[in-house]
Amino acid sequence: MWYSVMRRPEQGIFLGSLVFRHSDHHRLLAEQGWEEIPIAEIRGGTDSRGGPHL
């Protein structure tokens, strides 16, 4: 995968960012305490009928 989803807790919520892997920005976020989210943890939500949220 070319991209990485990164997150960081901030005042009770998570901030998120989509970045290119192995880029300077990816390295900077990791140094600042951001964590990479494993692909297996990323999933879309569904509405009450079982369809995707739009």
Order of alpha helices (4+ residues) and beta strands (2+ residues): beta-beta-alpha-beta
